[in-house]
Amino acid sequence: MTDSVGDGLDRALQAAFTRPIPKSAQAQMKYLVRQLKTTKAVADLLGTSQRTVERYLAGRFKRPRKDLRDRMEREVTQRWQPQIRAKAKKKAASTDGVVLSARARFGFTAAPGTTDDARVRDITQALPPHWAGRLFAARDAGATEHQLQSITADALAEMYFRANNSRAPGLGVEFTDMKFIEIEL
């Protein structure tokens, strides 16, 4: 199973939630209507009809099909507890940083004669606040997964492979074929 940096950042923020997201389809629809103000806006967001949204709100429909259920849960989760989410991002970017655990293929660009062949490694590394801030800022600005992986590779190159830039100057790190990533605040 492959994973993404963006998903890891989302899961880290969800761990900061103080209350669980609404579980029932009716509660999720009510929350989305409160957030977006109209049933039409919710219908457009979910790719369904306004009448279907109204039926969920009234409790006549209770079990959405899998694709609609997944979209509802994703949209509710993205909007859930925005102040808690913002506070967690701010704390990670200013004082705490994040802990990143990853299994991926790492390769190097270094001086000739060194072991620069890429190989799969399991790495767990604390990243200081400035790297957490860069990751969250890029995610909020709509960065692609490739851009997020590039920032992650730079962070791991500095903190893990170059020991906070105290050794191996100029060592470049390539971060590919990610199998797993977990980010903790």
FIKOLZA-1660 file (N, C-alpha, C; in steps of 0.1 Angstrom, whole numbers, plus 5000, padded with zeros to 4 digits):
% residues 185
   i   px   py   pz ch aa at
   1 5008 4988 5000  A  M  N
   1 5000 5000 5000  A  M CA
   1 5009 5012 5000  A  M  C
   2 5006 5021 4991  A  T  N
   2 5014 5034 4991  A  T CA
   2 5006 5045 4999  A  T  C
   3 5014 5054 5003  A  D  N
   3 5008 5065 5011  A  D CA
   3 5013 5078 5005  A  D  C
   4 5008 5089 5010  A  S  N
   4 5013 5102 5006  A  S CA
   4 5016 5111 5017  A  S  C
   5 5024 5121 5015  A  V  N
   5 5028 5131 5025  A  V CA
   5 5015 5139 5029  A  V  C
   6 5008 5143 5019  A  G  N
   6 4995 5150 5021  A  G CA
   6 4986 5143 5031  A  G  C
   7 4984 5130 5028  A  D  N
   7 4976 5122 5037  A  D CA
   7 4981 5121 5051  A  D  C
   8 4994 5120 5052  A  G  N
   8 5001 5120 5065  A  G CA
   8 4999 5133 5073  A  G  C
   9 4999 5144 5066  A  L  N
   9 4997 5157 5073  A  L CA
   9 4982 5158 5077  A  L  C
  10 4973 5153 5069  A  D  N
  10 4959 5153 5072  A  D CA
  10 4956 5145 5085  A  D  C
  11 4962 5133 5085  A  R  N
  11 4960 5124 5096  A  R CA
  11 4966 5130 5109  A  R  C
  12 4977 5137 5108  A  A  N
  12 4983 5143 5120  A  A CA
  12 4974 5154 5125  A  A  C
  13 4968 5162 5117  A  L  N
  13 4959 5172 5121  A  L CA
  13 4946 5166 5127  A  L  C
  14 4941 5155 5121  A  Q  N
  14 4929 5148 5127  A  Q CA
  14 4932 5143 5141  A  Q  C
  15 4944 5139 5143  A  A  N
  15 4947 5134 5157  A  A CA
  15 4946 5145 5167  A  A  C
  16 4946 5157 5163  A  A  N
  16 4945 5169 5172  A  A CA
  16 4930 5172 5176  A  A  C
  17 4921 5166 5168  A  F  N
  17 4907 5169 5171  A  F CA
  17 4903 5166 5185  A  F  C
  18 4894 5174 5191  A  T  N
  18 4890 5172 5204  A  T CA
  18 4877 5165 5205  A  T  C
  19 4870 5164 5194  A  R  N
  19 4857 5157 5193  A  R CA
  19 4857 5149 5180  A  R  C
  20 4850 5137 5180  A  P  N
  20 4849 5130 5167  A  P CA
  20 4840 5137 5157  A  P  C
  21 4843 5134 5144  A  I  N
  21 4834 5140 5134  A  I CA
  21 4820 5133 5135  A  I  C
  22 4810 5139 5130  A  P  N
  22 4796 5133 5130  A  P CA
  22 4797 5120 5122  A  P  C
  23 4790 5110 5128  A  K  N
  23 4790 5097 5122  A  K CA
  23 4779 5094 5112  A  K  C
  24 4767 5098 5115  A  S  N
  24 4755 5094 5107  A  S CA
  24 4755 5103 5095  A  S  C
  25 4749 5098 5084  A  A  N
  25 4747 5106 5072  A  A CA
  25 4739 5118 5074  A  A  C
  26 4729 5118 5082  A  Q  N
  26 4721 5129 5085  A  Q CA
  26 4729 5140 5092  A  Q  C
  27 4737 5136 5102  A  A  N
  27 4745 5146 5110  A  A CA
  27 4756 5152 5101  A  A  C
  28 4762 5144 5092  A  Q  N
  28 4772 5149 5083  A  Q CA
  28 4766 5159 5073  A  Q  C
  29 4754 5156 5068  A  M  N
  29 4747 5165 5059  A  M CA
  29 4743 5178 5066  A  M  C
  30 4738 5177 5079  A  K  N
  30 4735 5189 5086  A  K CA
  30 4748 5198 5088  A  K  C
  31 4759 5192 5091  A  Y  N
  31 4771 5199 5093  A  Y CA
  31 4775 5206 5080  A  Y  C
  32 4775 5199 5069  A  L  N
  32 4779 5205 5056  A  L CA
  32 4769 5217 5053  A  L  C
  33 4756 5215 5055  A  V  N
  33 4747 5226 5052  A  V CA
  33 4750 5238 5061  A  V  C
  34 4753 5236 5074  A  R  N
  34 4757 5247 5082  A  R CA
  34 4769 5254 5077  A  R  C
  35 4779 5246 5072  A  Q  N
  35 4791 5252 5067  A  Q CA
  35 4790 5260 5054  A  Q  C
  36 4782 5254 5045  A  L  N
  36 4781 5259 5031  A  L CA
  36 4768 5268 5030  A  L  C
  37 4760 5268 5039  A  K  N
  37 4748 5277 5040  A  K CA
  37 4736 5272 5032  A  K  C
  38 4738 5265 5021  A  T  N
  38 4726 5260 5013  A  T CA
  38 4727 5246 5009  A  T  C
  39 4715 5240 5007  A  T  N
  39 4715 5226 5003  A  T CA
  39 4720 5225 4988  A  T  C
  40 4718 5235 4980  A  K  N
  40 4723 5235 4966  A  K CA
  40 4739 5235 4966  A  K  C
  41 4745 5242 4975  A  A  N
  41 4760 5242 4975  A  A CA
  41 4765 5229 4980  A  A  C
  42 4758 5222 4989  A  V  N
  42 4762 5209 4994  A  V CA
  42 4761 5199 4983  A  V  C
  43 4749 5200 4975  A  A  N
  43 4747 5191 4964  A  A CA
  43 4758 5192 4954  A  A  C
  44 4761 5204 4950  A  D  N
  44 4772 5207 4940  A  D CA
  44 4785 5201 4945  A  D  C
  45 4788 5203 4958  A  L  N
  45 4801 5198 4964  A  L CA
  45 4802 5183 4963  A  L  C
  46 4790 5176 4966  A  L  N
  46 4790 5162 4967  A  L CA
  46 4787 5155 4954  A  L  C
  47 4783 5163 4944  A  G  N
  47 4780 5157 4931  A  G CA
  47 4767 5149 4931  A  G  C
  48 4757 5154 4938  A  T  N
  48 4744 5148 4939  A  T CA
  48 4733 5158 4937  A  T  C
  49 4721 5155 4938  A  S  N
  49 4710 5164 4936  A  S CA
  49 4707 5171 4950  A  S  C
  50 4701 5183 4948  A  Q  N
  50 4696 5190 4960  A  Q CA
  50 4686 5183 4967  A  Q  C
  51 4677 5176 4960  A  R  N
  51 4666 5168 4966  A  R CA
  51 4672 5157 4975  A  R  C
  52 4683 5150 4970  A  T  N
  52 4689 5140 4978  A  T CA
  52 4695 5145 4991  A  T  C
  53 4701 5157 4990  A  V  N
  53 4706 5163 5003  A  V CA
  53 4695 5166 5012  A  V  C
  54 4684 5171 5007  A  E  N
  54 4672 5174 5016  A  E CA
  54 4666 5161 5022  A  E  C
  55 4667 5150 5015  A  R  N
  55 4662 5137 5020  A  R CA
  55 4671 5132 5031  A  R  C
  56 4684 5134 5030  A  Y  N
  56 4693 5130 5041  A  Y CA
  56 4690 5139 5053  A  Y  C
  57 4688 5152 5051  A  L  N
  57 4686 5161 5062  A  L CA
  57 4673 5157 5069  A  L  C
  58 4663 5153 5062  A  A  N
  58 4650 5150 5068  A  A CA
  58 4650 5136 5074  A  A  C
  59 4661 5128 5072  A  G  N
  59 4662 5115 5077  A  G CA
  59 4655 5104 5069  A  G  C
  60 4650 5107 5057  A  R  N
  60 4644 5097 5049  A  R CA
  60 4654 5088 5042  A  R  C
  61 4666 5093 5039  A  F  N
  61 4677 5085 5034  A  F CA
  61 4686 5084 5046  A  F  C
  62 4691 5072 5048  A  K  N
  62 4700 5069 5060  A  K CA
  62 4713 5063 5056  A  K  C
  63 4714 5055 5046  A  R  N
  63 4726 5049 5042  A  R CA
  63 4731 5052 5028  A  R  C
  64 4740 5062 5027  A  P  N
  64 4745 5065 5013  A  P CA
  64 4753 5054 5007  A  P  C
  65 4753 5055 4993  A  R  N
  65 4762 5045 4986  A  R CA
  65 4776 5049 4990  A  R  C
  66 4785 5039 4988  A  K  N
  66 4799 5040 4993  A  K CA
  66 4806 5053 4987  A  K  C
  67 4804 5056 4975  A  D  N
  67 4811 5068 4969  A  D CA
  67 4806 5080 4975  A  D  C
  68 4793 5082 4977  A  L  N
  68 4788 5094 4984  A  L CA
  68 4792 5094 4999  A  L  C
  69 4792 5083 5005  A  R  N
  69 4796 5082 5019  A  R CA
  69 4810 5087 5021  A  R  C
  70 4819 5082 5012  A  D  N
  70 4833 5086 5013  A  D CA
  70 4835 5101 5010  A  D  C
  71 4827 5107 5000  A  R  N
  71 4828 5121 4997  A  R CA
  71 4823 5129 5009  A  R  C
  72 4812 5125 5015  A  M  N
  72 4807 5132 5027  A  M CA
  72 4817 5132 5038  A  M  C
  73 4822 5121 5041  A  E  N
  73 4832 5120 5052  A  E CA
  73 4844 5128 5050  A  E  C
  74 4849 5128 5037  A  R  N
  74 4861 5136 5034  A  R CA
  74 4858 5151 5035  A  R  C
  75 4847 5155 5030  A  E  N
  75 4843 5169 5031  A  E CA
  75 4841 5174 5045  A  E  C
  76 4834 5166 5053  A  V  N
  76 4832 5169 5067  A  V CA
  76 4846 5170 5075  A  V  C
  77 4854 5160 5072  A  T  N
  77 4867 5159 5079  A  T CA
  77 4876 5171 5075  A  T  C
  78 4875 5176 5063  A  Q  N
  78 4883 5187 5058  A  Q CA
  78 4879 5200 5065  A  Q  C
  79 4866 5201 5069  A  R  N
  79 4861 5213 5075  A  R CA
  79 4860 5212 5090  A  R  C
  80 4862 5201 5096  A  W  N
  80 4859 5199 5110  A  W CA
  80 4869 5206 5119  A  W  C
  81 4865 5212 5129  A  Q  N
  81 4873 5219 5139  A  Q CA
  81 4884 5228 5133  A  Q  C
  82 4881 5238 5125  A  P  N
  82 4891 5246 5119  A  P CA
  82 4900 5253 5129  A  P  C
  83 4895 5257 5140  A  Q  N
  83 4904 5264 5150  A  Q CA
  83 4914 5255 5156  A  Q  C
  84 4909 5243 5159  A  I  N
  84 4918 5233 5165  A  I CA
  84 4929 5229 5155  A  I  C
  85 4925 5228 5143  A  R  N
  85 4935 5225 5132  A  R CA
  85 4945 5236 5130  A  R  C
  86 4940 5248 5130  A  A  N
  86 4949 5260 5129  A  A CA
  86 4959 5261 5141  A  A  C
  87 4954 5258 5153  A  K  N
  87 4962 5259 5165  A  K CA
  87 4973 5248 5164  A  K  C
  88 4969 5236 5160  A  A  N
  88 4979 5225 5159  A  A CA
  88 4990 5229 5149  A  A  C
  89 4986 5234 5137  A  K  N
  89 4996 5238 5127  A  K CA
  89 5005 5249 5133  A  K  C
  90 4999 5259 5139  A  K  N
  90 5007 5270 5145  A  K CA
  90 5017 5265 5155  A  K  C
  91 5013 5256 5164  A  K  N
  91 5022 5250 5174  A  K CA
  91 5033 5242 5168  A  K  C
  92 5030 5234 5158  A  A  N
  92 5040 5226 5151  A  A CA
  92 5050 5235 5144  A  A  C
  93 5045 5246 5138  A  A  N
  93 5054 5254 5130  A  A CA
  93 5062 5264 5138  A  A  C
  94 5058 5266 5151  A  S  N
  94 5065 5276 5159  A  S CA
  94 5073 5270 5170  A  S  C
  95 5068 5259 5177  A  T  N
  95 5076 5254 5188  A  T CA
  95 5079 5239 5188  A  T  C
  96 5069 5231 5184  A  D  N
  96 5071 5217 5185  A  D CA
  96 5077 5209 5174  A  D  C
  97 5074 5213 5161  A  G  N
  97 5078 5206 5150  A  G CA
  97 5070 5193 5149  A  G  C
  98 5074 5184 5141  A  V  N
  98 5067 5171 5139  A  V CA
  98 5077 5160 5139  A  V  C
  99 5072 5148 5141  A  V  N
  99 5080 5135 5140  A  V CA
  99 5075 5128 5128  A  V  C
 100 5084 5125 5119  A  L  N
 100 5081 5119 5106  A  L CA
 100 5087 5104 5107  A  L  C
 101 5078 5095 5104  A  S  N
 101 5083 5081 5102  A  S CA
 101 5079 5077 5088  A  S  C
 102 5089 5071 5081  A  A  N
 102 5087 5068 5067  A  A CA
 102 5094 5055 5063  A  A  C
 103 5088 5048 5054  A  R  N
 103 5095 5037 5047  A  R CA
 103 5095 5041 5032  A  R  C
 104 5107 5043 5027  A  A  N
 104 5107 5048 5013  A  A CA
 104 5121 5044 5007  A  A  C
 105 5123 5046 4995  A  R  N
 105 5136 5044 4988  A  R CA
 105 5144 5057 4989  A  R  C
 106 5155 5056 4994  A  F  N
 106 5164 5068 4995  A  F CA
 106 5177 5066 4987  A  F  C
 107 5180 5075 4979  A  G  N
 107 5193 5075 4971  A  G CA
 107 5200 5088 4974  A  G  C
 108 5213 5089 4970  A  F  N
 108 5221 5100 4973  A  F CA
 108 5228 5105 4960  A  F  C
 109 5231 5117 4960  A  T  N
 109 5241 5123 4951  A  T CA
 109 5252 5128 4959  A  T  C
 110 5264 5121 4958  A  A  N
 110 5275 5125 4966  A  A CA
 110 5288 5123 4958  A  A  C
 111 5299 5124 4965  A  A  N
 111 5312 5122 4958  A  A CA
 111 5314 5108 4952  A  A  C
 112 5321 5107 4941  A  P  N
 112 5324 5094 4935  A  P CA
 112 5330 5084 4945  A  P  C
 113 5326 5072 4944  A  G  N
 113 5332 5062 4953  A  G CA
 113 5324 5060 4966  A  G  C
 114 5313 5067 4968  A  T  N
 114 5305 5065 4979  A  T CA
 114 5293 5056 4976  A  T  C
 115 5286 5051 4986  A  T  N
 115 5275 5042 4984  A  T CA
 115 5263 5050 4982  A  T  C
 116 5260 5054 4969  A  D  N
 116 5249 5062 4966  A  D CA
 116 5237 5054 4960  A  D  C
 117 5238 5041 4960  A  D  N
 117 5227 5033 4955  A  D CA
 117 5215 5035 4964  A  D  C
 118 5203 5037 4957  A  A  N
 118 5191 5038 4965  A  A CA
 118 5187 5025 4971  A  A  C
 119 5182 5026 4983  A  R  N
 119 5177 5014 4990  A  R CA
 119 5165 5018 4999  A  R  C
 120 5157 5008 5002  A  V  N
 120 5145 5011 5011  A  V CA
 120 5150 5012 5025  A  V  C
 121 5146 5022 5032  A  R  N
 121 5149 5025 5046  A  R CA
 121 5137 5028 5054  A  R  C
 122 5137 5024 5067  A  D  N
 122 5127 5029 5076  A  D CA
 122 5134 5040 5084  A  D  C
 123 5128 5052 5084  A  I  N
 123 5134 5063 5091  A  I CA
 123 5124 5069 5100  A  I  C
 124 5127 5072 5112  A  T  N
 124 5119 5080 5121  A  T CA
 124 5128 5092 5126  A  T  C
 125 5123 5104 5123  A  Q  N
 125 5131 5116 5126  A  Q CA
 125 5122 5128 5130  A  Q  C
 126 5127 5134 5141  A  A  N
 126 5120 5147 5145  A  A CA
 126 5124 5158 5136  A  A  C
 127 5115 5165 5131  A  L  N
 127 5118 5177 5122  A  L CA
 127 5115 5189 5130  A  L  C
 128 5124 5199 5130  A  P  N
 128 5122 5212 5137  A  P CA
 128 5110 5220 5131  A  P  C
 129 5106 5230 5139  A  P  N
 129 5094 5238 5135  A  P CA
 129 5094 5244 5121  A  P  C
 130 5106 5248 5117  A  H  N
 130 5106 5255 5104  A  H CA
 130 5103 5245 5092  A  H  C
 131 5106 5232 5094  A  W  N
 131 5103 5222 5084  A  W CA
 131 5088 5219 5085  A  W  C
 132 5082 5218 5097  A  A  N
 132 5068 5216 5098  A  A CA
 132 5060 5228 5092  A  A  C
 133 5065 5240 5094  A  G  N
 133 5059 5251 5089  A  G CA
 133 5059 5251 5073  A  G  C
 134 5070 5247 5068  A  R  N
 134 5071 5246 5053  A  R CA
 134 5061 5236 5047  A  R  C
 135 5060 5224 5054  A  L  N
 135 5051 5214 5049  A  L CA
 135 5037 5219 5050  A  L  C
 136 5033 5224 5061  A  F  N
 136 5019 5229 5063  A  F CA
 136 5016 5240 5053  A  F  C
 137 5025 5250 5052  A  A  N
 137 5023 5261 5043  A  A CA
 137 5021 5256 5028  A  A  C
 138 5030 5247 5024  A  A  N
 138 5029 5241 5011  A  A CA
 138 5016 5234 5009  A  A  C
 139 5012 5226 5018  A  R  N
 139 4999 5219 5018  A  R CA
 139 4987 5229 5016  A  R  C
 140 4987 5239 5024  A  D  N
 140 4976 5249 5024  A  D CA
 140 4976 5257 5011  A  D  C
 141 4988 5258 5005  A  A  N
 141 4989 5266 4992  A  A CA
 141 4985 5257 4980  A  A  C
 142 4982 5244 4983  A  G  N
 142 4978 5235 4972  A  G CA
 142 4990 5228 4965  A  G  C
 143 5001 5226 4972  A  A  N
 143 5012 5219 4966  A  A CA
 143 5009 5205 4962  A  A  C
 144 5015 5201 4951  A  T  N
 144 5013 5187 4946  A  T CA
 144 5021 5177 4955  A  T  C
 145 5017 5165 4954  A  E  N
 145 5024 5155 4962  A  E CA
 145 5039 5154 4959  A  E  C
 146 5043 5156 4947  A  H  N
 146 5057 5157 4943  A  H CA
 146 5064 5168 4951  A  H  C
 147 5058 5180 4952  A  Q  N
 147 5064 5191 4959  A  Q CA
 147 5065 5188 4974  A  Q  C
 148 5055 5182 4979  A  L  N
 148 5055 5178 4994  A  L CA
 148 5066 5168 4996  A  L  C
 149 5068 5158 4987  A  Q  N
 149 5078 5148 4989  A  Q CA
 149 5092 5155 4987  A  Q  C
 150 5093 5165 4979  A  S  N
 150 5106 5172 4977  A  S CA
 150 5110 5179 4990  A  S  C
 151 5100 5186 4997  A  I  N
 151 5102 5193 5009  A  I CA
 151 5106 5183 5020  A  I  C
 152 5099 5171 5020  A  T  N
 152 5102 5161 5030  A  T CA
 152 5116 5155 5028  A  T  C
 153 5120 5153 5015  A  A  N
 153 5134 5149 5012  A  A CA
 153 5144 5159 5017  A  A  C
 154 5142 5171 5015  A  D  N
 154 5151 5182 5019  A  D CA
 154 5152 5182 5034  A  D  C
 155 5141 5180 5041  A  A  N
 155 5141 5180 5056  A  A CA
 155 5149 5168 5061  A  A  C
 156 5146 5156 5055  A  L  N
 156 5153 5144 5060  A  L CA
 156 5168 5145 5056  A  L  C
 157 5171 5151 5045  A  A  N
 157 5185 5152 5041  A  A CA
 157 5193 5161 5051  A  A  C
 158 5187 5172 5055  A  E  N
 158 5193 5180 5065  A  E CA
 158 5194 5174 5079  A  E  C
 159 5183 5169 5084  A  M  N
 159 5182 5164 5098  A  M CA
 159 5187 5150 5100  A  M  C
 160 5185 5141 5091  A  Y  N
 160 5188 5127 5093  A  Y CA
 160 5202 5124 5087  A  Y  C
 161 5203 5126 5074  A  F  N
 161 5215 5122 5067  A  F CA
 161 5227 5132 5069  A  F  C
 162 5224 5144 5070  A  R  N
 162 5235 5154 5073  A  R CA
 162 5236 5158 5088  A  R  C
 163 5229 5152 5096  A  A  N
 163 5229 5154 5111  A  A CA
 163 5228 5169 5114  A  A  C
 164 5217 5175 5110  A  N  N
 164 5215 5190 5111  A  N CA
 164 5226 5198 5106  A  N  C
 165 5231 5193 5094  A  N  N
 165 5241 5200 5086  A  N CA
 165 5255 5200 5093  A  N  C
 166 5257 5190 5102  A  S  N
 166 5270 5190 5109  A  S CA
 166 5280 5180 5102  A  S  C
 167 5275 5173 5092  A  R  N
 167 5284 5163 5084  A  R CA
 167 5279 5162 5070  A  R  C
 168 5286 5156 5062  A  A  N
 168 5283 5153 5048  A  A CA
 168 5277 5166 5040  A  A  C
 169 5285 5176 5040  A  P  N
 169 5280 5188 5033  A  P CA
 169 5278 5185 5018  A  P  C
 170 5268 5191 5013  A  G  N
 170 5265 5189 4998  A  G CA
 170 5258 5176 4995  A  G  C
 171 5255 5167 5005  A  L  N
 171 5249 5155 5002  A  L CA
 171 5234 5157 4998  A  L  C
 172 5230 5153 4986  A  G  N
 172 5217 5154 4981  A  G CA
 172 5209 5141 4983  A  G  C
 173 5197 5142 4987  A  V  N
 173 5189 5130 4990  A  V CA
 173 5177 5129 4980  A  V  C
 174 5175 5117 4975  A  E  N
 174 5164 5114 4967  A  E CA
 174 5154 5106 4974  A  E  C
 175 5141 5109 4974  A  F  N
 175 5131 5103 4983  A  F CA
 175 5120 5098 4973  A  F  C
 176 5120 5085 4970  A  T  N
 176 5111 5079 4960  A  T CA
 176 5104 5067 4966  A  T  C
 177 5095 5062 4958  A  D  N
 177 5088 5049 4961  A  D CA
 177 5084 5047 4975  A  D  C
 178 5077 5058 4980  A  M  N
 178 5072 5058 4994  A  M CA
 178 5062 5047 4996  A  M  C
 179 5064 5039 5006  A  K  N
 179 5055 5028 5010  A  K CA
 179 5046 5032 5022  A  K  C
 180 5051 5040 5031  A  F  N
 180 5045 5044 5043  A  F CA
 180 5050 5057 5048  A  F  C
 181 5041 5065 5054  A  I  N
 181 5045 5077 5060  A  I CA
 181 5035 5080 5072  A  I  C
 182 5041 5084 5083  A  E  N
 182 5032 5087 5094  A  E CA
 182 5039 5100 5100  A  E  C
 183 5030 5110 5102  A  I  N
 183 5035 5123 5108  A  I CA
 183 5027 5125 5121  A  I  C
 184 5034 5128 5131  A  E  N
 184 5028 5131 5144  A  E CA
 184 5032 5145 5148  A  E  C
 185 5022 5152 5154  A  L  N
 185 5024 5166 5159  A  L CA
 185 5031 5165 5173  A  L  C
% end
